Structure formats: structure tokens, C-alpha cells
């Protein structure tokens, strides 16, 4: 933890609010005692991105009016943030809390962690880069996100939002902000496909590509009624998850592991079920392994969700499961 110690003894350099402007990515969070926050803290390993402009501040997907008070406070109305600059880090403490969040500007974050650079691919003899949440890519349509824009412009698809329905779209956004190569998959209804394609073209005008690269963008659309859309296999794993959670909540980790492990061998579609329950299932099992000093099992479990570029498992892997 020498890295943290060196940061803590560096004198903060305060600046005017224009130094705040830009996109900041959460790297890690520390307690008041300057140790990592507990693994069950939502800031321990999560994707938290601040986008700060002169009068607005976007936290992940939510936009707020912002007032900058002096050289160390941001007033968002519903909460106030105290901030400072420590070397390249922008540090934030929400008033009424004690944990300190450490953010890096996007360029600095990617420079420090090059695994977050867009991955290069070749398709039909052409070079593309896979867009990610740290790409210099803007969807400039107020507070609406790309998925909502596309759904709103496709009435037949919008009718599916209260049902169990899944589809995925991908397209190329080139350096001149032109959209091409639209593919709509996991869908049989041609009428819906055509509406989605036309809606993507209309929503394309809101994209601004500042990467200097031709980007491949992928968007999943996952509409469901909880539990009703589970297959029998998924229902079995969900029941195992629920049984394990009863023990996990009371920190009886060995008993939680016994229950969780009953479903771990079952392969689950992450795109369809990950955010519904499966990510929590895997992360909680990984935490239970860490709590019982089974680091190798914890690492292999977390990696069922991906690698260090997945913010939900990134800090578990780097701080507790590295060699």
C-alpha cells in the first residue's frame, strides 16, 4: 500500500473550477483511516464516471445542475461534494460521509491502465475499434441515452418494453460521425428490425466521435418481467443465489459458499441475465471465497464476469487476487 501512502502525504494543489471540467473515472476509494473501503461498499469496485461542465455535472447516467463554491465545493442541490486535487487525482468526499473517492481524468486513466484502450479489430479488410465507456464519444441529446432514443423511434419495439424481449444492435460510427454497417440480431420480426434500423439512423445525428478512429458500437436491449422470463435452468440458479444470499447477509460465508456452489457450473447468458441477478451472485460468491481465504477460487469466480476492464470486478482482482 505504499502507493496510497505517497498520495496521502502529498500536499493538495487547489485550483479554480475550470480545472474540474472534463470526464473523470473512479479509480479507488479510501476510508477515513486511509485504507481501502470494505469490499461490500458500492464504491469498492464499480463504474463511476463524473462528467463536469460549467453548469452541469453528470454522475454516471444522471445529470444535475451544479454550482461551484470557492475552490473546494460543488453544490448539486441534493448533495454537496468537497473536492481537492492530489497530483493527478481529483478527490471527492460527499458531505455527511467520510470515504474519499479518487478519480483520474479519462486520458490519464487510460494512460495508467492501457487495458482500457479501445480494442482493435479487422472486419472485411477494414480496421475498427470497439467503443467502450471511456471512449471520447458523446451522445448529445439532453438527458436521453442512445437506447431510449432508439426505442422511442421504433414504436413496435417500444411495445415490447413491458414484455420479455431481447435484441442487440451494432453499427459503425466513423471519424466523420457517419453511421453504417447496422446489424440487428436476436430478432425474428423483420418489421421491428426495419424500424430499429431507421431509428438508429435518426439518432445517429446525436453522436460525436472524438477518438479519431472508426468505432464499432454495440447496444443490447433487454426488456423483461422479473422471474417470468427465466428459463428452468436460470430459475434453478436464481434459487441457489437466493439461498446463498440468506447466509451471505449474515456473514456466514462458508454456508453461503455451500449454497452458491450448487449453481456455479451452470452457464448463464451474461447479456441477458447479468444485471438481473447473476453479477451479484458471482461477486458475492467471490467475496465469500476471499473471506474464507480462498483467493484462487475467488479470482476464477470473479473472472466469470470478465477481466480487469470490468469495473464491477476490477478492484477485487487488482487488490486481492493479484499474484
C-alpha positions as CSV (number, residue, x, y, z in Angstrom):
1,X,0.0,0.0,0.0
2,X,3.0,2.4,-0.4
3,X,1.2,3.9,-3.4
4,X,-1.6,5.1,-1.1
5,X,0.9,6.4,1.5
6,X,2.7,8.5,-1.1
7,X,-0.6,10.1,-2.2
8,X,-1.7,10.8,1.3
9,X,1.4,12.8,2.2
10,X,1.3,14.9,-0.9
11,X,0.1,18.5,-0.4
12,X,-3.2,19.1,-2.3
13,X,-3.0,21.6,-5.1
14,X,-6.3,23.6,-5.2
15,X,-7.3,25.3,-8.4
16,X,-10.2,27.2,-9.8
17,X,-13.3,25.4,-11.0
18,X,-12.2,25.2,-14.7
19,X,-9.7,22.6,-13.7
20,X,-12.7,20.4,-12.9
21,X,-14.0,20.4,-16.4
22,X,-14.0,17.1,-18.2
23,X,-14.6,13.4,-17.7
24,X,-13.3,11.7,-14.5
25,X,-13.2,8.0,-13.8
26,X,-13.2,6.5,-10.3
27,X,-10.0,4.5,-9.6
28,X,-10.4,3.6,-5.9
29,X,-11.9,4.8,-2.6
30,X,-10.4,5.1,0.8
31,X,-11.8,5.2,4.3
32,X,-11.2,8.0,6.8
33,X,-8.3,5.8,8.1
34,X,-6.8,5.8,4.6
35,X,-7.4,2.1,3.9
36,X,-9.4,0.7,1.1
37,X,-13.2,0.8,1.7
38,X,-14.7,-2.6,2.6
39,X,-15.4,-4.9,-0.3
40,X,-19.2,-4.6,0.3
41,X,-19.0,-0.8,-0.2
42,X,-20.6,0.2,-3.5
43,X,-17.5,2.3,-4.3
44,X,-15.0,-0.5,-3.8
45,X,-15.3,-1.7,-7.3
46,X,-17.8,0.0,-9.6
47,X,-18.1,2.1,-12.7
48,X,-18.5,5.7,-11.5
49,X,-17.9,8.5,-14.1
50,X,-18.2,12.2,-13.5
51,X,-18.7,14.5,-16.5
52,X,-18.3,18.1,-15.3
53,X,-19.2,21.1,-17.4
54,X,-19.6,24.8,-16.3
55,X,-23.2,24.5,-15.0
56,X,-23.9,20.8,-15.1
57,X,-22.5,17.6,-13.6
58,X,-23.3,14.1,-14.9
59,X,-22.8,11.3,-12.5
60,X,-22.9,8.0,-14.5
61,X,-26.3,8.3,-16.2
62,X,-27.8,11.2,-14.1
63,X,-27.5,14.9,-14.9
64,X,-27.6,17.6,-12.2
65,X,-27.4,21.3,-12.0
66,X,-24.1,22.3,-10.5
67,X,-22.8,25.3,-8.6
68,X,-19.1,25.6,-7.8
69,X,-18.4,27.3,-4.5
70,X,-14.9,28.6,-3.8
71,X,-12.2,26.2,-4.8
72,X,-13.3,23.1,-2.9
73,X,-17.1,22.6,-3.1
74,X,-19.7,21.5,-5.6
75,X,-23.4,22.0,-4.8
76,X,-25.7,19.6,-6.7
77,X,-28.8,20.6,-4.7
78,X,-29.5,17.2,-3.3
79,X,-25.9,16.8,-2.1
80,X,-22.7,18.7,-1.7
81,X,-19.2,17.5,-2.6
82,X,-15.9,18.6,-1.1
83,X,-13.1,18.2,-3.5
84,X,-9.3,18.6,-3.8
85,X,-6.6,17.8,-6.3
86,X,-3.7,15.5,-5.2
87,X,-1.2,15.0,-8.0
88,X,-3.3,13.8,-11.0
89,X,-6.1,12.8,-8.8
90,X,-9.4,14.6,-8.2
91,X,-10.6,13.6,-4.8
92,X,-14.2,13.8,-3.6
93,X,-15.9,13.5,-0.2
94,X,-19.7,13.7,-0.1
95,X,-20.8,15.9,2.8
96,X,-22.1,13.7,5.6
97,X,-19.8,10.8,4.6
98,X,-16.2,10.0,5.4
99,X,-15.0,8.0,2.4
100,X,-12.7,9.7,-0.1
101,X,-13.1,8.9,-3.8
102,X,-10.1,9.1,-6.1
103,X,-10.8,10.0,-9.8
104,X,-8.5,10.3,-12.8
105,X,-9.2,12.3,-16.0
106,X,-10.1,9.8,-18.7
107,X,-6.8,10.3,-20.7
108,X,-4.8,9.8,-17.5
109,X,-6.8,6.8,-16.5
110,X,-6.3,5.1,-19.9
111,X,-2.6,6.0,-19.9
112,X,-2.2,4.4,-16.5
113,X,-4.3,1.4,-17.3
114,X,-3.8,0.8,-21.1
115,X,-6.1,-2.2,-21.0
116,X,-8.9,0.3,-21.3
117,X,-7.9,1.5,-24.7
118,X,-10.3,0.6,-27.5
119,X,-9.6,-2.9,-28.8
120,X,-8.6,-3.0,-32.5
121,X,-10.4,-5.5,-34.8
122,X,-10.3,-6.2,-38.5
123,X,-13.5,-6.9,-40.4
124,X,-13.9,-7.3,-44.1
125,X,-10.4,-5.9,-44.5
126,X,-11.2,-2.7,-42.6
127,X,-9.9,-1.6,-39.3
128,X,-12.3,-0.7,-36.4
129,X,-12.0,-0.1,-32.7
130,X,-14.5,-1.4,-30.2
131,X,-16.1,1.6,-28.3
132,X,-16.2,1.5,-24.5
133,X,-17.4,3.8,-21.8
134,X,-14.1,5.6,-21.7
135,X,-14.0,6.4,-25.4
136,X,-14.1,10.0,-26.5
137,X,-17.6,9.6,-27.6
138,X,-20.6,11.8,-26.9
139,X,-24.3,11.2,-27.3
140,X,-25.6,14.8,-27.2
141,X,-29.3,14.6,-26.8
142,X,-30.0,16.2,-23.4
143,X,-30.6,13.6,-20.7
144,X,-31.8,10.8,-23.0
145,X,-29.4,7.8,-23.6
146,X,-28.9,6.1,-27.0
147,X,-31.0,3.0,-26.1
148,X,-34.0,5.2,-25.2
149,X,-33.6,7.3,-28.3
150,X,-33.7,4.2,-30.5
151,X,-36.6,2.7,-28.6
152,X,-38.6,5.9,-28.8
153,X,-38.2,6.0,-32.5
154,X,-39.3,2.4,-33.0
155,X,-42.9,2.0,-31.9
156,X,-43.1,-1.7,-32.5
157,X,-40.0,-2.2,-30.3
158,X,-41.4,0.2,-27.6
159,X,-44.4,-2.1,-27.3
160,X,-42.1,-4.9,-26.2
161,X,-40.7,-2.9,-23.2
162,X,-43.3,-4.4,-20.8
163,X,-42.6,-8.0,-22.0
164,X,-39.7,-10.4,-22.1
165,X,-37.7,-9.4,-25.1
166,X,-34.0,-9.2,-26.0
167,X,-32.2,-7.9,-29.1
168,X,-28.7,-6.4,-29.8
169,X,-27.6,-3.9,-32.4
170,X,-24.2,-2.9,-33.6
171,X,-23.1,-0.3,-36.1
172,X,-20.0,1.6,-37.2
173,X,-19.6,5.3,-36.3
174,X,-16.7,6.6,-38.4
175,X,-14.5,9.5,-37.7
176,X,-16.9,11.8,-39.6
177,X,-19.8,10.8,-37.4
178,X,-21.4,8.8,-40.1
179,X,-23.3,5.6,-39.2
180,X,-23.0,2.4,-41.4
181,X,-23.0,-1.4,-41.2
182,X,-26.0,-1.6,-39.0
183,X,-26.8,-5.1,-37.7
184,X,-29.8,-6.0,-35.6
185,X,-29.5,-9.5,-34.1
186,X,-31.5,-11.9,-31.9
187,X,-34.8,-10.8,-33.5
188,X,-37.1,-12.6,-35.9
189,X,-39.7,-9.8,-36.7
190,X,-38.5,-8.0,-39.8
191,X,-40.9,-5.1,-39.2
192,X,-39.2,-4.4,-35.8
193,X,-35.8,-4.8,-37.4
194,X,-36.5,-2.2,-40.0
195,X,-37.9,0.3,-37.5
196,X,-34.9,-0.1,-35.3
197,X,-32.5,0.4,-38.3
198,X,-34.3,3.6,-39.3
199,X,-34.3,4.8,-35.7
200,X,-30.6,4.2,-35.3
201,X,-30.0,6.4,-38.4
202,X,-32.1,9.2,-37.0
203,X,-30.4,9.0,-33.6
204,X,-27.0,8.9,-35.2
205,X,-27.0,12.7,-35.6
206,X,-26.5,13.0,-31.8
207,X,-23.3,11.0,-31.8
208,X,-20.0,12.9,-31.7
209,X,-16.9,10.8,-32.2
210,X,-13.7,12.5,-31.0
211,X,-11.5,9.4,-31.0
212,X,-10.0,9.8,-34.5
213,X,-11.0,6.2,-35.1
214,X,-13.8,4.3,-36.7
215,X,-15.7,2.8,-33.8
216,X,-17.8,-0.4,-33.5
217,X,-20.7,0.4,-31.2
218,X,-22.8,-2.4,-29.6
219,X,-26.0,-1.8,-27.7
220,X,-28.1,-4.5,-26.0
221,X,-31.8,-4.1,-25.4
222,X,-33.1,-6.2,-22.6
223,X,-36.8,-5.9,-21.6
224,X,-38.2,-8.4,-19.1
225,X,-40.7,-9.2,-16.4
226,X,-38.7,-10.3,-13.4
227,X,-38.6,-14.1,-13.0
228,X,-41.2,-14.7,-15.7
229,X,-38.6,-14.7,-18.4
230,X,-36.3,-17.2,-16.6
231,X,-35.8,-20.5,-18.3
232,X,-35.9,-23.6,-16.0
233,X,-32.1,-23.6,-15.9
234,X,-31.9,-20.0,-14.9
235,X,-34.6,-20.4,-12.3
236,X,-32.5,-23.1,-10.6
237,X,-29.5,-20.8,-10.4
238,X,-31.6,-17.9,-9.2
239,X,-33.0,-20.1,-6.3
240,X,-29.4,-21.1,-5.4
241,X,-28.5,-17.4,-5.4
242,X,-31.4,-16.6,-3.1
243,X,-30.4,-19.4,-0.7
244,X,-26.8,-18.3,-0.6
245,X,-27.9,-14.7,0.0
246,X,-29.6,-15.6,3.2
247,X,-26.2,-16.7,4.7
248,X,-24.2,-14.0,2.9
249,X,-26.2,-11.2,4.5
250,X,-25.3,-12.5,8.0
251,X,-21.6,-13.0,7.0
252,X,-21.8,-16.8,7.4
253,X,-19.6,-17.2,4.3
254,X,-18.9,-21.0,4.4
255,X,-22.7,-21.7,4.5
256,X,-23.2,-19.2,1.7
257,X,-20.5,-20.9,-0.4
258,X,-22.1,-24.3,0.1
259,X,-25.4,-22.9,-1.4
260,X,-23.8,-20.7,-4.1
261,X,-21.7,-23.5,-5.4
262,X,-24.7,-25.6,-6.3
263,X,-25.2,-23.3,-9.4
264,X,-21.7,-22.2,-10.3
265,X,-21.2,-24.8,-13.0
266,X,-24.3,-23.7,-14.9
267,X,-23.5,-21.4,-17.9
268,X,-25.6,-18.3,-17.9
269,X,-26.1,-15.7,-20.6
270,X,-24.4,-12.6,-19.1
271,X,-26.0,-10.1,-21.6
272,X,-29.5,-11.4,-20.7
273,X,-29.2,-12.1,-17.0
274,X,-26.1,-10.4,-15.8
275,X,-27.6,-7.2,-14.4
276,X,-30.8,-9.0,-13.3
277,X,-29.0,-11.1,-10.6
278,X,-26.1,-13.1,-12.0
279,X,-23.4,-10.4,-11.5
280,X,-24.4,-10.1,-7.8
281,X,-24.4,-13.8,-7.5
282,X,-20.8,-14.2,-8.8
283,X,-19.5,-11.2,-6.9
284,X,-20.9,-12.3,-3.6
285,X,-19.5,-15.8,-4.1
286,X,-16.1,-14.3,-4.9
287,X,-16.3,-12.1,-1.7
288,X,-17.2,-15.2,0.3
289,X,-14.2,-17.0,-1.1
290,X,-12.0,-14.0,-0.1
291,X,-13.5,-14.0,3.4
292,X,-12.5,-17.7,3.8
293,X,-9.0,-17.2,2.4
294,X,-9.6,-18.9,-0.9
295,X,-8.1,-16.4,-3.3
296,X,-7.6,-18.7,-6.3
297,X,-11.2,-19.7,-6.2
298,X,-12.2,-16.0,-5.8
299,X,-10.1,-15.0,-8.8
300,X,-11.5,-17.7,-11.1
301,X,-15.1,-16.8,-9.9
302,X,-14.7,-13.1,-10.5
303,X,-13.3,-13.8,-14.0
304,X,-16.6,-15.4,-15.0
305,X,-17.7,-11.7,-15.4
306,X,-14.7,-10.7,-17.5
307,X,-11.3,-9.2,-16.8
308,X,-9.8,-6.1,-15.2
309,X,-11.7,-3.9,-17.7
310,X,-15.0,-4.8,-16.0
311,X,-15.3,-2.1,-13.2
312,X,-17.5,-4.4,-11.1
313,X,-14.7,-6.9,-10.5
314,X,-11.6,-4.8,-11.3
315,X,-10.6,-3.8,-7.8
316,X,-11.2,-7.3,-6.4
317,X,-8.8,-8.7,-9.0
318,X,-6.1,-6.0,-8.6
319,X,-6.1,-5.6,-4.8
320,X,-7.0,-9.1,-3.5
321,X,-6.5,-11.6,-6.3
322,X,-3.2,-10.5,-8.0
323,X,-0.2,-12.7,-7.8
